[in-house]
Amino acid sequence: MIEAILDNFPEESFLKADGFDEAIIGLEEPSLRLIYSVKKTIDILIEEGMTEEDALEHFYYNVSGAYVGDLTPIWCEDRF
C-alpha cells in the first residue's frame, strides 16, 4: 500500500510509524495522514516476539498514544 501512496503523491512527505509499513491501509485526504490497521500493527508486534498482552500494552501506550504533529497517523480500530 505504501508504494501505491508514494507513487500517487510523489511530491508529498508522509509521517510513517517505524516498522509498520505492512499495516498501512490507506490515506486520509486532504490532510494526507496515513491510516494504519490496529489489527495488523498488533500482529506485527506479536511476530516480533511480544505476547498479545505486551503487544496491546505497547501499542496503546507507545504507538497510538504518541502525538507527533499535524501528520500523526490515524489508527483504524479493526480488531472485531
C-alpha positions as CSV (number, residue, x, y, z in Angstrom):
1,M,0.0,0.0,0.0
2,I,2.8,2.5,0.9
3,E,4.3,2.1,-2.6
4,A,0.9,3.0,-4.2
5,I,0.5,6.0,-2.0
6,L,4.1,7.2,-2.7
7,D,3.5,6.7,-6.4
8,N,0.3,8.7,-6.4
9,F,1.7,11.5,-4.3
10,P,5.4,11.8,-5.3
11,E,5.8,15.4,-4.1
12,E,4.4,14.8,-0.6
13,S,6.1,13.7,2.6
14,F,4.4,11.3,5.0
15,L,4.9,10.7,8.6
16,K,5.2,6.9,9.0
17,A,5.2,4.8,12.1
18,D,8.5,3.0,12.0
19,G,8.3,-0.7,11.4
20,F,4.6,-0.8,10.5
21,D,4.6,-0.2,6.7
22,E,2.7,-3.5,6.2
23,A,-0.1,-2.2,8.5
24,I,-0.9,0.8,6.2
25,I,-4.4,0.5,4.8
26,G,-4.9,3.9,3.3
27,L,-4.6,7.7,3.3
28,E,-6.9,10.3,4.7
29,E,-7.4,13.3,2.4
30,P,-7.0,16.2,2.4
31,S,-4.7,16.0,5.4
32,L,-2.5,13.3,3.8
33,R,-2.3,11.4,7.1
34,L,-1.5,7.7,6.7
35,I,-4.1,5.2,8.1
36,Y,-2.9,2.1,9.8
37,S,-4.8,-1.1,10.8
38,V,-4.6,-1.7,14.5
39,K,-5.0,-5.4,14.0
40,K,-2.2,-5.6,11.5
41,T,0.0,-3.5,13.8
42,I,-0.6,-5.8,16.8
43,D,0.1,-8.8,14.6
44,I,3.5,-7.2,13.6
45,L,4.4,-6.7,17.2
46,I,3.5,-10.3,18.0
47,E,5.5,-11.6,15.1
48,E,8.5,-9.7,16.5
49,G,8.2,-11.7,19.7
50,M,5.8,-9.9,22.0
51,T,2.9,-11.7,23.7
52,E,-0.5,-10.4,22.7
53,E,-0.9,-8.7,26.1
54,D,2.5,-7.0,25.7
55,A,1.8,-6.0,22.1
56,L,-1.5,-4.4,23.1
57,E,0.1,-2.5,26.0
58,H,3.0,-1.4,23.9
59,F,0.7,-0.3,21.0
60,Y,-1.8,1.7,23.1
61,Y,0.9,3.3,25.3
62,N,3.8,3.9,23.0
63,V,2.4,3.9,19.4
64,S,-1.2,5.1,19.2
65,G,-0.8,7.4,22.1
66,A,2.0,9.4,20.6
67,Y,1.1,12.7,19.1
68,V,3.8,13.9,16.7
69,G,2.1,16.9,15.0
70,D,-0.5,17.5,12.3
71,L,0.6,14.5,10.3
72,T,0.3,12.0,13.2
73,P,-1.0,8.8,11.6
74,I,-4.6,7.6,12.0
75,W,-5.2,4.2,13.7
76,C,-8.2,2.3,12.4
77,E,-9.6,0.0,15.1
78,D,-10.4,-3.2,13.2
79,R,-9.9,-5.9,15.8
80,F,-13.5,-7.1,15.9
